[in-house]
Amino acid sequence: MTTEPNTQSVTIFGSEYKIRGADPDYIQVVAAYVDGKMRELERRLPAGTQTKLAILTSLNIADELFREREERTLRDNDLRERARKWERDLGQSLRGESIDDR
């Protein structure tokens, strides 16, 4: 079987797909992740159709993404606040002022 350059053949939930991308190893990892999520969901909801499983899996993965984004935003905000405090403390220290412990 010949494939186009930068095209990787992957199997997800028993179906083969041709995926374009620069990194074949990455494509395989992502496909295996999606396949695993679909199989995990199938074990919990065995009566679903393949389309229903794909949609529910997409929703679950999107939920993971949104939660990760929210956590990243909270971490980024915390880091920005810490950096502002350190900058303020450093400025006070360089000016010979006492540092607030706020």
Secondary structure as UniProt FT lines:
FT   TURN            5..6
FT   STRAND          7..12
FT   TURN            13..14
FT   STRAND          15..20
FT   HELIX           24..44
FT   TURN            46..47
FT   HELIX           50..94
FT   TURN            95..96
//
